[in-house]
Amino acid sequence: LPLMPIYLSYLGGASLHPGEEASAALRRRTVVHALLFVAGFSIVFTLLGASAGLMGSLLREHMPLIRQASGVVIVLLGLSMVGLFQLPFLQVERRFHLAPSSSAGKVRSLLMGVVFGFGWTPCIGPILGAILSVAMNSQTAGQGTFLLAIYSAGLGIPFIAAGLALGQATGFLRRLNSHLRGVSLASGVLIVIMGILVFFNAFQRLSGLFPWSV
């Protein structure tokens, strides 16, 4: 969230001050490039999900132990998000510092999404790691792909929505930053609950209650 205005400025090729009105052409350009940027990091994450699911199928006979170990790791990741302790390797991000460019090409936006997908991986490690663990426990590449595609949509929709509301979104995002601690705390609690469910294989039991689930 704190970095989204920077990404939008780069993708749109222009910097806007909070509340400044964007032209229709700039708004359209930003949305197109945002869609390509989202597609880029979605490719990275869905491939990770497919790989995790495939790995789970190859390690099927060891899955009970792997599932319990995954549950413990997920709980630890959640507790780190709550703030009980810090994992330094998850407190980093790798990114390029780029000035807005009106000549930013569509292919470049797609490739930047791919690059940023890899760069974000440590920063979003707790949540991404938890979902990859669930993907591995699914033991299918298809389910792993599906889970990470939904995760990518969760990351991508705010980018696209902010592009549609270019200008107004910048001020809103800056106000929202003051609540990031609460968001992190709530996310950490959810991750801990997810870890407990994984450890006790409760996801499989829960899926039986929803016949339409994948």
Backbone as a chain_set.jsonl record, in Angstrom:
{"seq": "LPLMPIYLSYLGGASLHPGEEASAALRRRTVVHALLFVAGFSIVFTLLGASAGLMGSLLREHMPLIRQASGVVIVLLGLSMVGLFQLPFLQVERRFHLAPSSSAGKVRSLLMGVVFGFGWTPCIGPILGAILSVAMNSQTAGQGTFLLAIYSAGLGIPFIAAGLALGQATGFLRRLNSHLRGVSLASGVLIVIMGILVFFNAFQRLSGLFPWSV", "coords": {"N": [[0.81, -1.222, 0.0], [1.901, 1.363, 0.834], [3.666, 1.778, -1.282], [2.199, 1.746, -3.588], [1.258, 4.183, -4.907], [3.677, 5.004, -6.08], [4.234, 2.943, -7.898], [1.994, 3.246, -9.574], [2.449, 5.785, -10.621], [4.739, 5.315, -12.116], [3.756, 3.384, -13.945], [1.745, 4.798, -15.26], [3.182, 6.874, -16.3], [3.312, 9.425, -15.312], [3.406, 11.736, -12.59], [1.16, 12.357, -9.933], [-0.325, 14.672, -7.673], [-1.87, 14.22, -4.417], [-5.357, 14.065, -4.744], [-5.333, 15.436, -7.119], [-6.724, 15.845, -10.331], [-6.884, 13.385, -12.848], [-6.318, 13.128, -16.36], [-8.524, 11.747, -18.882], [-7.162, 10.26, -20.79], [-4.717, 9.693, -19.507], [-5.672, 8.184, -17.394], [-6.752, 5.955, -18.725], [-4.405, 4.926, -19.907], [-2.913, 4.288, -17.625], [-4.492, 2.292, -16.444], [-4.393, 0.255, -18.391], [-1.632, -0.36, -18.379], [-1.422, -1.095, -15.707], [-2.976, -3.421, -15.675], [-1.367, -5.087, -17.244], [0.928, -5.147, -15.656], [-0.09, -6.41, -13.363], [-0.73, -8.854, -14.56], [1.845, -9.752, -15.041], [3.055, -10.246, -12.43], [1.19, -12.085, -11.613], [1.65, -14.281, -13.235], [4.083, -15.187, -12.162], [3.317, -15.914, -9.514], [1.271, -17.84, -9.925], [2.684, -19.841, -11.226], [4.406, -20.562, -9.145], [2.47, -21.609, -7.426], [1.493, -23.797, -8.924], [3.829, -25.314, -9.01], [4.182, -25.866, -6.287], [1.901, -27.43, -5.751], [2.41, -29.603, -7.463], [4.767, -30.562, -6.332], [3.764, -31.431, -3.922], [2.226, -33.618, -4.807], [4.229, -35.333, -5.652], [5.441, -35.947, -3.292], [3.646, -37.442, -1.9], [3.446, -39.655, -0.101], [4.731, -38.753, 2.12], [3.186, -36.737, 3.073], [1.56, -36.405, 5.464], [3.461, -35.782, 7.527], [4.731, -33.588, 6.324], [2.557, -31.871, 6.119], [1.989, -31.298, 8.83], [4.397, -30.09, 9.588], [4.271, -27.904, 7.879], [2.064, -26.6, 8.957], [3.095, -25.76, 11.444], [5.105, -23.99, 10.569], [3.523, -22.064, 9.268], [2.057, -21.028, 11.422], [4.156, -19.838, 12.859], [4.913, -17.884, 11.0], [2.611, -16.343, 11.012], [2.62, -15.42, 13.678], [4.862, -13.826, 13.538], [3.904, -11.789, 11.93], [2.006, -10.712, 13.615], [3.688, -9.564, 15.408], [5.124, -10.628, 17.514], [7.68, -11.562, 17.27], [10.5, -10.967, 15.093], [11.315, -11.802, 11.752], [14.052, -11.37, 10.047], [14.663, -11.877, 7.289], [12.243, -11.659, 6.067], [11.603, -9.054, 6.097], [12.273, -7.454, 3.99], [12.584, -6.029, 0.691], [12.992, -6.245, -2.781], [13.525, -4.029, -5.298], [13.299, -1.895, -8.196], [14.31, 1.512, -8.595], [12.586, 3.664, -10.297], [11.993, 6.395, -12.432], [8.965, 8.103, -13.414], [7.824, 7.418, -16.708], [6.791, 8.499, -19.779], [7.016, 7.002, -21.992], [6.831, 4.394, -21.367], [6.582, 1.097, -22.29], [4.143, -1.441, -23.215], [4.999, -4.112, -23.113], [7.165, -3.79, -21.456], [5.899, -3.099, -19.04], [4.61, -5.508, -18.477], [6.838, -7.224, -18.145], [8.043, -5.933, -15.995], [6.177, -6.476, -14.041], [6.595, -9.215, -13.729], [9.251, -9.2, -12.752], [8.944, -7.678, -10.385], [7.258, -9.389, -9.04], [8.95, -11.484, -8.224], [10.635, -9.93, -6.651], [8.986, -9.058, -4.599], [8.565, -11.337, -3.122], [10.036, -12.02, -0.638], [9.071, -9.933, 1.013], [6.283, -10.272, 1.178], [6.225, -12.677, 2.332], [5.053, -14.138, 4.693], [2.184, -14.421, 4.199], [2.151, -15.366, 1.544], [3.741, -17.659, 1.861], [2.104, -19.177, 3.539], [-0.112, -19.706, 1.877], [1.121, -21.094, -0.193], [1.875, -23.351, 1.225], [-0.618, -24.498, 1.762], [-1.288, -24.988, -0.877], [0.63, -26.921, -1.532], [-0.212, -28.986, 0.126], [-2.548, -29.614, -1.134], [-1.811, -31.264, -3.166], [-2.079, -31.246, -5.926], [-1.34, -29.841, -9.098], [-3.189, -28.267, -10.396], [-4.957, -27.339, -8.373], [-3.128, -25.909, -6.854], [-2.406, -23.932, -8.698], [-4.878, -22.639, -8.968], [-5.331, -21.615, -6.342], [-3.208, -19.759, -6.079], [-3.789, -18.111, -8.205], [-6.119, -16.865, -7.33], [-5.035, -15.552, -5.153], [-3.3, -13.795, -6.501], [-5.212, -12.239, -7.757], [-6.258, -10.959, -5.544], [-4.12, -9.288, -4.871], [-3.92, -7.836, -7.224], [-6.382, -6.54, -7.873], [-6.662, -4.165, -6.213], [-4.635, -2.573, -7.436], [-5.637, -2.166, -10.027], [-8.088, -0.931, -9.437], [-7.137, 1.38, -8.185], [-5.857, 2.531, -10.335], [-8.065, 3.167, -11.934], [-9.2, 5.116, -10.374], [-7.374, 7.164, -10.422], [-5.385, 9.671, -8.954], [-7.433, 10.617, -6.974], [-7.135, 8.227, -5.605], [-4.538, 8.246, -4.634], [-4.41, 10.012, -2.394], [-6.24, 8.675, -0.74], [-4.934, 6.207, -0.309], [-2.71, 7.048, 1.128], [-3.907, 7.946, 3.483], [-4.892, 5.546, 4.355], [-2.6, 4.217, 5.053], [-2.043, 4.788, 7.699], [-3.376, 2.902, 9.099], [-2.107, 0.533, 8.791], [-0.827, -1.047, 10.698], [-2.921, -2.234, 12.156], [-4.077, -3.724, 10.091], [-2.004, -5.518, 9.565], [-1.896, -6.87, 12.011], [-4.45, -8.131, 12.136], [-4.222, -9.733, 9.856], [-2.113, -11.39, 10.629], [-3.294, -12.855, 12.731], [-5.223, -14.284, 11.285], [-3.522, -15.833, 9.702], [-2.293, -17.432, 11.643], [-4.514, -18.922, 12.496], [-5.021, -20.263, 10.102], [-2.691, -21.827, 9.969], [-3.09, -23.564, 12.139], [-5.351, -24.947, 11.25], [-4.258, -26.223, 9.011], [-2.319, -27.87, 10.244], [-3.884, -29.712, 11.687], [-5.208, -30.881, 9.612], [-7.644, -29.816, 8.911], [-8.646, -28.43, 6.772], [-9.298, -30.251, 4.765], [-11.461, -31.572, 5.906], [-13.228, -29.441, 6.141], [-13.636, -28.815, 3.451], [-15.238, -30.885, 2.679], [-17.706, -30.099, 3.506], [-18.533, -28.398, 1.603], [-19.551, -29.177, -1.29], [-19.22, -28.065, -3.797], [-16.745, -26.948, -3.83], [-13.366, -26.516, -5.053]], "CA": [[0.0, 0.0, 0.0], [2.683, 2.597, 0.798], [4.407, 1.929, -2.53], [1.305, 1.702, -4.745], [1.296, 5.423, -5.719], [4.912, 5.036, -6.865], [4.041, 2.029, -9.021], [1.019, 3.821, -10.496], [3.087, 6.894, -11.329], [5.616, 4.733, -13.14], [2.97, 2.718, -14.982], [1.026, 5.791, -16.046], [4.124, 7.784, -16.931], [3.152, 10.787, -14.804], [3.195, 11.844, -11.148], [0.026, 13.189, -9.551], [-0.422, 14.998, -6.263], [-3.138, 13.741, -3.86], [-6.533, 14.829, -5.101], [-5.215, 16.033, -8.46], [-7.535, 15.135, -11.308], [-6.146, 12.811, -13.971], [-7.027, 13.184, -17.63], [-9.077, 10.461, -19.3], [-6.117, 9.518, -21.499], [-3.779, 9.189, -18.507], [-6.361, 7.138, -16.631], [-6.802, 4.754, -19.579], [-3.049, 4.396, -20.043], [-2.506, 3.694, -16.356], [-5.239, 1.039, -16.239], [-3.839, -0.75, -19.302], [-0.329, -0.782, -17.875], [-1.649, -1.786, -14.439], [-3.431, -4.774, -16.015], [-0.202, -5.848, -17.692], [1.775, -5.309, -14.478], [-0.745, -7.456, -12.566], [-0.547, -10.115, -15.282], [3.229, -10.179, -14.867], [3.304, -10.918, -11.156], [0.286, -13.234, -11.511], [2.358, -15.404, -13.857], [5.059, -15.683, -11.195], [2.688, -16.554, -8.371], [0.555, -19.052, -10.327], [3.694, -20.872, -11.466], [4.804, -21.035, -7.828], [1.387, -22.444, -6.915], [1.499, -25.065, -9.659], [5.006, -26.067, -8.572], [3.928, -26.362, -4.934], [0.947, -28.532, -5.85], [3.095, -30.734, -8.083], [5.695, -31.098, -5.346], [2.957, -32.183, -2.97], [1.84, -34.906, -5.395], [5.424, -36.185, -5.699], [5.787, -36.316, -1.914], [2.362, -37.843, -1.329], [3.573, -40.587, 1.021], [5.264, -38.036, 3.285], [2.374, -35.554, 3.275], [1.143, -36.147, 6.856], [4.532, -35.087, 8.231], [4.922, -32.296, 5.675], [1.41, -31.034, 6.474], [2.155, -30.818, 10.198], [5.51, -29.137, 9.577], [3.762, -26.685, 7.229], [1.21, -25.922, 9.928], [3.955, -25.084, 12.426], [5.746, -22.86, 9.892], [2.505, -21.041, 9.025], [1.786, -20.38, 12.711], [5.3, -18.966, 13.149], [4.81, -16.733, 10.106], [1.521, -15.499, 11.516], [3.067, -14.754, 14.905], [5.791, -12.756, 13.154], [3.094, -10.675, 11.438], [1.395, -10.09, 14.788], [4.736, -8.742, 16.005], [5.726, -11.263, 18.681], [9.105, -11.605, 16.969], [10.79, -10.544, 13.737], [12.121, -12.643, 10.878], [14.687, -10.343, 9.206], [14.648, -12.148, 5.858], [10.923, -11.322, 5.548], [11.413, -7.617, 6.254], [12.99, -6.807, 2.898], [11.967, -6.016, -0.633], [13.943, -5.922, -3.841], [12.805, -3.328, -6.364], [14.019, -0.877, -8.934], [13.866, 2.884, -8.406], [12.404, 4.162, -11.654], [11.227, 7.632, -12.591], [7.872, 7.952, -14.368], [8.238, 7.559, -18.109], [5.632, 8.491, -20.675], [7.27, 6.07, -23.086], [6.831, 3.03, -20.828], [5.876, 0.221, -23.208], [3.287, -2.463, -22.619], [5.823, -5.283, -22.805], [7.975, -3.431, -20.298], [5.04, -3.197, -17.857], [4.427, -6.935, -18.203], [8.095, -7.754, -17.619], [8.251, -5.36, -14.672], [5.328, -7.238, -13.129], [7.303, -10.471, -13.453], [10.406, -8.894, -11.902], [8.48, -7.261, -9.074], [6.716, -10.572, -8.383], [10.068, -12.13, -7.528], [11.161, -9.008, -5.654], [8.07, -8.969, -3.464], [8.415, -12.618, -2.443], [10.385, -11.978, 0.783], [8.261, -8.952, 1.731], [4.947, -10.83, 1.416], [6.491, -14.074, 2.668], [4.14, -14.848, 5.586], [0.92, -14.804, 3.563], [2.466, -16.195, 0.383], [4.199, -18.96, 2.355], [0.95, -19.918, 4.05], [-0.933, -20.188, 0.763], [1.902, -22.119, -0.885], [1.783, -24.565, 2.034], [-1.93, -25.084, 1.471], [-1.207, -25.498, -2.253], [1.383, -28.168, -1.496], [-1.043, -30.006, 0.748], [-3.6, -30.018, -2.073], [-1.187, -32.337, -3.935], [-2.393, -31.154, -7.354], [-0.874, -28.607, -9.717], [-4.358, -27.46, -10.72], [-5.422, -26.653, -7.175], [-2.113, -24.926, -6.51], [-2.56, -22.818, -9.636], [-6.12, -21.936, -8.632], [-5.141, -20.867, -5.099], [-2.325, -18.61, -6.3], [-4.477, -17.185, -9.112], [-7.001, -16.073, -6.476], [-4.137, -14.669, -4.387], [-2.857, -12.751, -7.423], [-6.339, -11.327, -7.952], [-6.341, -10.139, -4.338], [-3.107, -8.242, -4.979], [-4.072, -7.064, -8.447], [-7.595, -5.719, -7.928], [-6.393, -2.797, -5.733], [-3.864, -1.823, -8.425], [-6.525, -1.769, -11.116], [-9.045, 0.037, -8.894], [-6.423, 2.642, -7.975], [-5.646, 3.112, -11.654], [-9.33, 3.741, -12.374], [-9.452, 6.308, -9.553], [-6.07, 7.831, -10.362], [-5.474, 11.001, -8.366], [-8.129, 10.462, -5.704], [-6.634, 7.039, -4.92], [-3.277, 8.54, -3.964], [-4.716, 10.538, -1.072], [-6.888, 7.618, 0.043], [-3.928, 5.227, 0.098], [-1.87, 7.644, 2.17], [-4.672, 7.919, 4.733], [-5.009, 4.147, 4.758], [-1.317, 3.771, 5.601], [-2.039, 4.94, 9.155], [-4.028, 1.73, 9.688], [-1.4, -0.673, 8.361], [-0.529, -1.9, 11.851], [-4.125, -3.017, 12.419], [-4.22, -4.691, 9.002], [-0.985, -6.545, 9.776], [-2.297, -7.661, 13.178], [-5.569, -8.992, 11.749], [-3.701, -10.728, 8.916], [-1.326, -12.354, 11.391], [-4.218, -13.745, 13.444], [-5.8, -15.192, 10.288], [-2.487, -16.778, 9.295], [-2.15, -18.39, 12.74], [-5.666, -19.824, 12.408], [-4.786, -21.111, 8.935], [-1.666, -22.804, 10.332], [-3.712, -24.581, 13.005], [-6.215, -25.765, 10.391], [-3.391, -27.081, 8.202], [-1.685, -28.868, 11.118], [-4.867, -30.753, 12.031], [-5.84, -31.324, 8.365], [-9.04, -29.399, 8.98], [-9.094, -27.938, 5.472], [-9.925, -31.356, 4.029], [-12.777, -31.798, 6.5], [-14.077, -28.311, 5.798], [-14.001, -28.883, 2.034], [-16.33, -31.849, 2.545], [-18.978, -29.41, 3.779], [-18.851, -27.575, 0.438], [-19.33, -30.067, -2.434], [-18.864, -27.319, -5.022], [-15.381, -26.416, -3.744], [-12.405, -27.137, -5.969]], "C": [[0.843, 1.272, 0.0], [3.349, 2.845, -0.553], [3.498, 2.004, -3.757], [1.299, 2.999, -5.548], [2.545, 5.52, -6.59], [4.765, 4.149, -8.095], [3.096, 2.635, -10.052], [1.62, 4.976, -11.286], [3.991, 6.38, -12.434], [4.802, 4.143, -14.289], [2.259, 3.723, -15.876], [1.926, 6.771, -16.753], [3.985, 9.214, -16.482], [2.905, 10.734, -13.311], [2.018, 12.77, -10.881], [0.088, 13.464, -8.053], [-1.767, 14.496, -5.738], [-4.288, 14.668, -4.224], [-6.488, 15.462, -6.48], [-5.977, 15.186, -9.47], [-6.673, 14.652, -12.473], [-6.987, 12.922, -15.24], [-7.526, 11.794, -18.002], [-8.009, 9.613, -19.988], [-5.116, 8.917, -20.519], [-4.397, 8.047, -17.707], [-6.407, 5.839, -17.432], [-5.427, 4.114, -19.693], [-2.604, 3.687, -18.768], [-3.202, 2.364, -16.126], [-4.684, -0.067, -17.129], [-2.506, -1.274, -18.781], [-0.451, -1.504, -16.534], [-2.106, -3.218, -14.68], [-2.255, -5.651, -16.447], [0.755, -6.119, -16.537], [1.226, -6.419, -13.589], [-0.584, -8.808, -13.23], [0.859, -10.657, -15.08], [3.463, -10.872, -13.547], [2.35, -12.086, -10.928], [0.918, -14.476, -12.132], [3.332, -16.036, -12.871], [4.372, -16.483, -10.099], [1.936, -17.825, -8.755], [1.531, -20.181, -10.662], [4.226, -21.43, -10.146], [3.742, -21.965, -7.248], [1.335, -23.793, -7.593], [2.666, -25.94, -9.21], [4.8, -26.656, -7.182], [2.958, -27.539, -4.959], [1.574, -29.784, -6.438], [4.07, -31.38, -7.103], [4.944, -31.923, -4.306], [2.554, -33.542, -3.504], [3.021, -35.861, -5.454], [5.817, -36.687, -4.315], [4.568, -36.834, -1.155], [2.517, -38.704, -0.074], [4.109, -39.913, 2.28], [4.369, -36.865, 3.693], [1.891, -35.355, 4.706], [2.19, -35.373, 7.646], [4.754, -33.697, 7.652], [3.793, -31.344, 6.056], [1.574, -30.463, 7.884], [3.298, -29.809, 10.296], [5.073, -27.816, 8.95], [2.9, -25.89, 8.195], [2.014, -25.15, 10.954], [4.595, -23.842, 11.805], [4.743, -21.727, 9.678], [2.175, -20.293, 10.316], [2.91, -19.415, 13.066], [5.273, -17.718, 12.272], [3.725, -15.771, 10.574], [1.922, -14.739, 12.765], [4.058, -13.636, 14.595], [5.029, -11.555, 12.616], [2.421, -9.945, 12.589], [2.408, -9.192, 15.494], [5.384, -9.332, 17.23], [7.234, -11.406, 18.516], [9.281, -11.23, 15.509], [11.637, -11.585, 13.015], [12.772, -11.71, 9.856], [14.589, -10.599, 7.713], [13.287, -11.879, 5.232], [10.653, -9.82, 5.617], [12.107, -6.836, 5.144], [12.162, -6.843, 1.628], [13.051, -5.645, -1.627], [13.169, -5.257, -4.98], [13.723, -2.32, -7.033], [13.458, 0.491, -8.592], [13.801, 3.544, -9.778], [11.593, 5.45, -11.64], [10.088, 7.385, -13.569], [8.346, 8.201, -15.794], [7.023, 7.459, -19.008], [5.807, 7.504, -21.815], [7.293, 4.615, -22.606], [5.984, 2.136, -21.726], [5.087, -0.849, -22.484], [4.083, -3.709, -22.246], [6.667, -5.015, -21.565], [7.156, -3.541, -19.01], [4.814, -4.649, -17.473], [5.68, -7.527, -17.567], [8.394, -7.198, -16.228], [7.382, -6.058, -13.643], [5.976, -8.556, -12.747], [8.449, -10.232, -12.477], [9.966, -8.522, -10.49], [7.851, -8.43, -8.319], [7.789, -11.314, -7.607], [10.6, -11.234, -6.41], [10.289, -8.899, -4.418], [8.097, -10.209, -2.58], [8.871, -12.596, -0.986], [9.447, -11.08, 1.592], [6.883, -9.514, 2.09], [5.037, -12.277, 1.845], [5.494, -14.754, 3.571], [2.863, -15.321, 4.906], [1.175, -15.716, 2.368], [2.907, -17.586, 0.825], [3.055, -19.805, 2.86], [0.124, -20.505, 2.909], [-0.185, -21.245, -0.038], [1.886, -23.433, -0.1], [0.452, -25.272, 1.808], [-1.934, -25.686, 0.068], [-0.454, -26.821, -2.292], [0.548, -29.295, -0.906], [-2.2, -30.441, -0.142], [-3.141, -31.156, -2.972], [-1.599, -32.358, -5.406], [-1.911, -29.815, -7.889], [-2.051, -27.685, -10.027], [-4.866, -26.673, -9.529], [-4.421, -25.587, -6.741], [-2.192, -23.703, -7.402], [-3.774, -21.978, -9.287], [-5.935, -21.062, -7.389], [-4.292, -19.615, -5.321], [-2.901, -17.639, -7.313], [-5.42, -16.288, -8.315], [-6.18, -15.087, -5.643], [-3.656, -13.502, -5.255], [-3.969, -11.737, -7.674], [-6.48, -10.406, -6.747], [-5.316, -9.022, -4.329], [-3.388, -7.296, -6.139], [-5.262, -6.134, -8.477], [-7.362, -4.314, -7.361], [-5.587, -1.948, -6.721], [-4.783, -1.292, -9.519], [-7.527, -0.723, -10.646], [-8.383, 1.388, -8.677], [-6.127, 3.328, -9.304], [-6.903, 3.777, -12.187], [-9.638, 5.046, -11.637], [-8.177, 7.116, -9.382], [-6.231, 9.27, -9.872], [-6.122, 10.922, -7.002], [-7.562, 9.294, -4.904], [-5.362, 7.327, -4.145], [-3.506, 9.056, -2.547], [-5.344, 9.485, -0.177], [-5.872, 6.61, 0.556], [-3.031, 5.773, 1.2], [-2.601, 7.698, 3.5], [-4.772, 6.498, 5.264], [-3.729, 3.632, 5.404], [-1.269, 3.869, 7.122], [-2.668, 3.741, 9.857], [-3.299, 0.431, 9.359], [-1.084, -1.609, 9.518], [-1.725, -2.791, 12.19], [-4.351, -4.083, 11.361], [-3.241, -5.847, 9.19], [-1.359, -7.45, 10.94], [-3.418, -8.632, 12.824], [-5.11, -10.087, 10.793], [-2.91, -11.803, 9.648], [-2.205, -13.343, 12.13], [-4.833, -14.752, 12.481], [-4.792, -16.241, 9.838], [-2.274, -17.833, 10.373], [-3.29, -19.406, 12.703], [-5.502, -20.778, 11.234], [-3.766, -22.194, 9.256], [-2.223, -23.918, 11.196], [-4.594, -25.513, 12.181], [-5.395, -26.727, 9.538], [-2.805, -28.201, 9.057], [-2.63, -30.021, 11.41], [-5.651, -31.251, 10.82], [-7.317, -30.948, 8.32], [-9.551, -28.876, 7.645], [-9.811, -29.03, 4.688], [-11.314, -31.626, 4.576], [-13.737, -30.67, 6.134], [-14.529, -28.37, 4.348], [-15.129, -29.872, 1.798], [-17.688, -31.236, 2.804], [-19.443, -28.596, 2.591], [-18.583, -28.399, -0.819], [-18.887, -29.346, -3.692], [-17.436, -26.804, -4.98], [-14.444, -27.2, -4.621], [-11.555, -28.135, -5.221]], "O": [[0.541, 2.191, -0.761], [3.573, 3.995, -0.93], [3.974, 2.296, -4.854], [1.33, 2.937, -6.777], [2.493, 6.049, -7.7], [5.124, 4.549, -9.202], [3.348, 2.556, -11.254], [1.34, 5.135, -12.475], [4.017, 6.922, -13.539], [5.112, 4.369, -15.458], [2.176, 3.539, -17.09], [1.503, 7.434, -17.7], [4.463, 10.129, -17.152], [2.272, 9.803, -12.813], [1.883, 13.823, -11.504], [0.495, 12.61, -7.266], [-2.712, 14.356, -6.514], [-4.213, 15.883, -4.042], [-7.501, 15.973, -6.96], [-5.883, 13.959, -9.462], [-5.85, 15.393, -13.01], [-8.213, 12.822, -15.197], [-7.019, 10.788, -17.505], [-7.953, 8.399, -19.796], [-4.708, 7.766, -20.675], [-3.725, 7.067, -17.385], [-6.139, 4.761, -16.901], [-5.297, 2.894, -19.587], [-1.995, 2.618, -18.821], [-2.579, 1.409, -15.663], [-4.52, -1.201, -16.68], [-2.277, -2.483, -18.744], [0.323, -2.418, -16.248], [-1.679, -4.132, -13.975], [-2.164, -6.815, -16.058], [1.33, -7.204, -16.45], [1.979, -7.27, -13.115], [-0.33, -9.805, -12.555], [1.054, -11.866, -14.96], [4.012, -11.974, -13.521], [2.651, -12.983, -10.142], [0.748, -15.586, -11.628], [3.405, -17.259, -12.752], [4.788, -17.599, -9.786], [1.953, -18.797, -7.998], [1.236, -21.349, -10.409], [4.471, -22.632, -10.035], [4.071, -22.989, -6.649], [1.156, -24.819, -6.937], [2.519, -27.151, -9.05], [5.186, -27.794, -6.918], [3.171, -28.534, -4.267], [1.308, -30.894, -5.978], [4.183, -32.604, -7.051], [5.417, -32.971, -3.864], [2.534, -34.52, -2.757], [2.843, -37.071, -5.32], [6.452, -37.733, -4.186], [4.467, -36.687, 0.063], [1.8, -38.505, 0.907], [3.959, -40.441, 3.382], [4.744, -36.08, 4.564], [1.814, -34.208, 5.145], [1.86, -34.421, 8.352], [4.944, -32.734, 8.396], [4.026, -30.158, 6.29], [1.325, -29.278, 8.106], [3.188, -28.801, 10.994], [5.45, -26.742, 9.42], [2.987, -24.664, 8.252], [1.667, -24.021, 11.301], [4.63, -22.777, 12.421], [5.075, -20.559, 9.883], [2.029, -19.071, 10.31], [2.653, -18.301, 13.523], [5.575, -16.62, 12.742], [3.895, -14.552, 10.538], [1.607, -13.558, 12.907], [4.099, -12.622, 15.293], [5.452, -10.417, 12.819], [2.276, -8.722, 12.562], [2.041, -8.187, 16.102], [6.12, -8.638, 17.931], [7.978, -11.376, 19.496], [8.303, -11.183, 14.763], [12.554, -12.17, 13.591], [12.118, -11.299, 8.898], [14.446, -9.655, 6.936], [13.165, -11.868, 4.007], [9.575, -9.369, 5.229], [12.486, -5.681, 5.34], [11.183, -7.581, 1.512], [13.921, -4.826, -1.336], [12.262, -5.859, -5.555], [14.772, -1.95, -6.507], [12.264, 0.623, -8.326], [14.822, 3.93, -10.347], [10.611, 5.564, -10.906], [10.217, 6.549, -14.464], [9.166, 9.084, -16.046], [6.312, 6.454, -19.0], [4.85, 7.202, -22.528], [7.718, 3.719, -23.335], [4.792, 2.389, -21.904], [5.318, -1.132, -21.308], [3.866, -4.293, -21.185], [6.86, -5.898, -20.729], [7.662, -4.023, -17.997], [4.822, -4.991, -16.291], [5.598, -8.245, -16.571], [8.936, -7.905, -15.378], [7.792, -6.22, -12.494], [5.92, -8.973, -11.59], [8.605, -10.962, -11.499], [10.546, -8.993, -9.511], [7.902, -8.466, -7.09], [7.568, -11.726, -6.468], [10.973, -11.724, -5.344], [10.789, -8.674, -3.316], [7.697, -10.149, -1.417], [8.146, -13.119, -0.139], [9.072, -11.417, 2.715], [6.375, -9.26, 3.182], [4.064, -13.025, 1.744], [5.094, -15.877, 3.264], [2.496, -16.491, 5.019], [0.49, -16.725, 2.198], [2.495, -18.584, 0.233], [3.028, -21.016, 2.639], [-0.291, -21.663, 2.967], [-0.797, -22.201, -0.516], [1.884, -24.51, -0.697], [0.402, -26.495, 1.68], [-2.505, -26.754, -0.158], [-0.853, -27.743, -3.005], [0.597, -30.427, -1.385], [-2.773, -31.511, 0.062], [-3.958, -31.923, -3.482], [-1.477, -33.392, -6.063], [-2.048, -28.784, -7.23], [-1.928, -26.463, -9.933], [-5.172, -25.487, -9.646], [-4.808, -24.499, -6.315], [-2.062, -22.572, -6.932], [-3.711, -20.748, -9.306], [-6.338, -19.899, -7.383], [-4.616, -18.54, -4.815], [-2.55, -16.459, -7.298], [-5.515, -15.091, -8.585], [-6.577, -13.937, -5.453], [-3.612, -12.36, -4.798], [-3.717, -10.537, -7.789], [-6.783, -9.222, -6.894], [-5.595, -7.928, -3.839], [-3.127, -6.096, -6.048], [-5.177, -5.045, -9.045], [-7.821, -3.344, -7.964], [-5.821, -0.745, -6.837], [-4.716, -0.12, -9.889], [-7.793, 0.252, -11.349], [-8.985, 2.427, -8.949], [-6.143, 4.556, -9.393], [-6.828, 4.829, -12.821], [-10.251, 5.959, -12.192], [-7.932, 7.686, -8.319], [-7.115, 9.993, -10.329], [-5.462, 11.131, -5.984], [-7.508, 9.349, -3.675], [-5.124, 6.716, -3.103], [-2.867, 8.588, -1.604], [-5.025, 9.403, 1.009], [-5.931, 6.2, 1.716], [-2.639, 5.037, 2.106], [-1.981, 7.514, 4.547], [-4.74, 6.273, 6.474], [-3.773, 2.709, 6.217], [-0.538, 3.119, 7.767], [-2.515, 3.576, 11.068], [-3.819, -0.654, 9.619], [-1.072, -2.828, 9.346], [-1.553, -3.975, 12.479], [-4.762, -5.201, 11.67], [-3.597, -7.01, 9.0], [-1.165, -8.664, 10.87], [-3.354, -9.813, 13.167], [-5.549, -11.232, 10.899], [-3.02, -12.987, 9.33], [-1.908, -14.537, 12.16], [-4.956, -15.933, 12.808], [-5.149, -17.398, 9.617], [-2.093, -19.008, 10.056], [-3.064, -20.606, 12.858], [-5.806, -21.965, 11.35], [-3.944, -23.348, 8.867], [-1.875, -25.084, 11.014], [-4.585, -26.726, 12.388], [-5.768, -27.886, 9.355], [-2.795, -29.358, 8.638], [-2.221, -31.182, 11.382], [-6.644, -31.962, 10.974], [-8.137, -31.675, 7.759], [-10.758, -28.876, 7.403], [-10.813, -28.767, 4.024], [-12.246, -31.879, 3.813], [-14.911, -30.909, 5.852], [-15.668, -28.021, 4.036], [-15.891, -29.734, 0.841], [-18.71, -31.775, 2.378], [-20.589, -28.148, 2.547], [-17.483, -28.326, -1.368], [-18.249, -29.942, -4.56], [-16.947, -26.275, -5.977], [-14.667, -28.376, -4.908], [-10.681, -28.769, -5.813]]}, "num_chains": 1, "name": "protein.A"}
